Amino acid sequence: MRTTRLFSILDHLRGRRTPVTAGMLAADLNVSVRTIYRDIITLQSMGAPIRGEGGIGYQIEAGFFLPPLQFDPDELDALLLGVRMVTARGDDALGQAAHRLLGKIETVLSEDRRHLQQPLLAVGGEDKAVAASGLSSLRAAIRHREKLAVTYEDAQEYQSERVVRPLGLTAFETVWVLTGWCEIRQGFRNFRLDRLVSINETGDVFRKEKGKEFADYLRSL
């Protein structure tokens, strides 16, 4: 836990042109200012080029090399979504740049490399009204491959109970859509997030199964 926090402090300081106060770091990492002081001392003792000035804050010394970036799952999701949005809606030059960016980031990842290759998030181009409610819990269920029990209301306001293998999320202009394998209908189904009346964890983890993955769904379009 502390190792992750130490890397997070380096990530917060990396590339910043202005100092960052201990209070700001404490608020961002949800720890006490005293904990930040101790962590900074630890990083400095390990050779991290952190310069601190009373009343001003901390900053990385110019010209020093830092270890590779560390990403938590939410940061990787944000990265993937941004890259895929550029790929889907940008010109050829931006699309190629996005692929190069992923390649560079992949070189500094270890076990997180598999996450970059996972088709968890996609981008579409429709324009529909929705709020992205329940997004965090859905992303977690997709990542952990946990079946969900959902109540869904269709366009005719008819509600149905489903058990779904959550496979991927697609971001349209103003709507999020969950793609899943419906255990009841035995097929792929798309669920608008604004029409999901309830989402409940089942604790039932599903294994990878050929023909029932998000990549299979995308190939069928």
C-alpha positions in Angstrom: 0.0 0.0 0.0 2.7 2.4 0.9 4.8 1.5 -2.1 1.8 2.4 -4.3 1.5 5.7 -2.5 5.2 6.5 -3.0 4.8 6.0 -6.7 1.7 8.1 -6.7 3.6 11.0 -5.1 6.2 10.7 -7.8 3.5 10.7 -10.5 1.9 13.8 -8.9 5.3 15.7 -9.0 6.4 14.4 -12.4 6.3 17.1 -15.1 4.9 19.8 -12.8 6.5 23.2 -13.4 5.3 24.6 -10.2 5.7 23.2 -6.6 3.0 21.1 -5.0 2.3 21.6 -1.3 2.1 18.7 1.2 -1.5 19.7 1.8 -2.4 19.3 -1.9 -0.7 15.9 -2.0 -2.4 14.8 1.2 -5.8 15.8 -0.1 -5.2 14.0 -3.5 -4.0 10.8 -1.8 -6.5 10.9 1.1 -3.8 10.8 3.8 -2.5 13.1 6.4 0.1 15.9 5.8 2.4 14.2 8.3 2.2 11.0 6.2 3.3 13.0 3.1 6.2 14.5 5.1 7.3 11.0 6.0 6.9 9.7 2.5 8.9 12.5 1.0 11.7 11.9 3.4 11.6 8.2 2.4 11.7 9.0 -1.3 14.6 11.5 -0.8 16.5 8.9 1.1 16.1 6.5 -1.8 17.6 9.0 -4.2 14.4 10.6 -5.6 15.4 14.2 -6.8 12.7 16.0 -4.8 13.4 19.6 -3.7 11.2 21.0 -1.0 10.9 24.6 0.3 9.0 25.6 3.4 5.7 27.4 2.5 6.2 26.7 -1.2 6.0 22.9 -1.8 7.8 20.1 -3.4 9.2 19.8 -6.9 11.3 17.4 -9.0 14.7 18.6 -9.8 15.1 19.4 -13.5 17.1 17.1 -15.6 16.6 13.9 -13.5 15.2 10.6 -14.7 12.3 9.1 -12.8 11.1 5.5 -12.9 8.4 4.5 -15.4 4.8 5.8 -14.8 2.5 3.6 -12.6 -1.2 3.5 -13.5 -4.1 2.3 -11.4 -7.0 0.6 -13.1 -9.1 3.8 -13.3 -6.2 5.7 -14.9 -5.8 2.9 -17.4 -9.5 3.0 -18.2 -9.3 6.8 -18.8 -6.3 6.4 -21.0 -7.9 3.7 -23.1 -11.1 5.6 -23.5 -9.3 8.7 -24.6 -7.1 6.8 -27.1 -10.0 5.0 -28.6 -12.1 8.2 -28.8 -9.3 9.8 -30.8 -9.0 6.7 -33.0 -12.7 6.7 -33.7 -13.3 10.4 -34.3 -9.9 11.9 -35.2 -8.2 12.0 -38.5 -5.6 9.4 -39.7 -2.7 11.3 -38.2 -4.3 11.5 -34.8 -5.3 7.8 -35.0 -1.7 6.8 -35.8 -0.4 9.0 -33.0 -2.9 7.3 -30.6 -1.5 3.9 -31.5 2.1 5.1 -31.1 1.1 6.4 -27.6 -0.3 3.1 -26.6 2.9 1.3 -27.8 5.1 3.6 -25.7 3.0 3.2 -22.6 2.9 -0.6 -23.1 6.7 -0.7 -22.9 6.7 0.6 -19.3 3.9 -1.7 -18.0 4.3 -5.2 -16.6 1.2 -7.0 -15.6 -0.9 -4.0 -16.6 -0.1 -4.7 -20.2 -3.0 -7.1 -20.4 -5.4 -4.4 -19.4 -4.3 -2.3 -22.4 -5.2 -5.1 -24.7 -8.6 -5.8 -23.0 -11.4 -4.4 -25.1 -13.2 -3.0 -22.1 -14.1 0.4 -23.5 -15.2 1.5 -27.0 -16.4 4.6 -28.6 -19.4 5.1 -30.8 -21.0 8.1 -32.5 -24.7 8.2 -31.7 -26.3 11.1 -30.0 -28.7 10.1 -27.1 -29.5 11.6 -23.7 -28.2 9.8 -20.6 -26.3 10.2 -17.3 -23.4 7.9 -16.7 -24.8 6.5 -13.5 -23.3 3.3 -12.1 -20.3 3.6 -14.4 -17.7 2.8 -11.7 -19.4 -0.3 -10.4 -19.9 -1.5 -14.0 -16.3 -1.0 -14.9 -15.3 -3.0 -11.7 -17.7 -5.8 -12.6 -16.2 -6.0 -16.2 -12.7 -6.0 -14.8 -13.4 -8.7 -12.2 -15.7 -10.7 -14.6 -18.5 -10.8 -12.2 -22.1 -11.5 -13.3 -24.7 -8.8 -12.5 -28.4 -9.1 -11.8 -30.0 -6.1 -13.4 -33.5 -4.6 -13.9 -33.8 -3.0 -17.3 -36.5 -0.7 -18.6 -36.9 -0.7 -22.4 -38.2 2.2 -24.6 -41.8 1.1 -23.9 -41.2 1.3 -20.2 -41.4 -2.5 -19.8 -39.1 -3.7 -17.0 -37.4 -7.1 -17.1 -35.0 -9.0 -14.8 -31.7 -10.1 -16.4 -28.5 -11.9 -15.3 -25.7 -10.4 -17.4 -22.1 -11.1 -18.1 -20.8 -7.5 -18.3 -18.4 -7.4 -21.2 -17.8 -3.8 -22.3 -18.9 -0.2 -22.2 -19.3 2.1 -25.2 -19.3 5.9 -24.9 -21.6 7.7 -27.4 -22.0 11.4 -27.6 -24.3 11.7 -24.5 -25.0 8.0 -23.6 -23.1 5.1 -22.1 -24.1 1.6 -23.2 -23.3 -1.7 -21.5 -22.7 -4.7 -23.7 -23.2 -8.0 -22.1 -24.0 -11.6 -22.6 -27.6 -12.2 -21.3 -27.8 -15.5 -19.6 -31.6 -15.5 -20.0 -31.7 -14.7 -23.7 -28.4 -16.5 -24.5 -27.1 -13.7 -26.6 -25.4 -10.4 -26.7 -27.5 -7.5 -25.5 -26.9 -3.7 -25.2 -28.2 -1.9 -22.1 -28.4 1.9 -21.9 -27.2 3.0 -18.5 -30.0 5.5 -18.1 -32.5 2.6 -18.4 -30.8 0.3 -15.8 -33.3 0.6 -12.9 -31.0 -1.5 -10.6 -27.6 -3.2 -10.7 -26.7 -5.9 -8.1 -23.6 -7.9 -7.7 -24.1 -11.7 -7.7 -20.6 -12.8 -6.6 -20.6 -15.2 -9.5 -17.5 -14.9 -11.5 -17.6 -16.1 -15.2 -14.7 -17.5 -17.2 -13.7 -16.6 -20.7 -15.8 -18.5 -23.2 -15.3 -18.4 -26.9 -18.1 -16.6 -28.7 -19.3 -14.8 -25.6 -16.6 -12.1 -25.2 -16.7 -8.4 -26.0 -14.2 -8.9 -28.8 -16.6 -11.5 -30.3 -19.4 -8.9 -30.2 -17.3 -6.2 -31.8 -16.4 -8.6 -34.6 -20.1 -9.3 -35.2 -21.0 -5.7 -35.9 
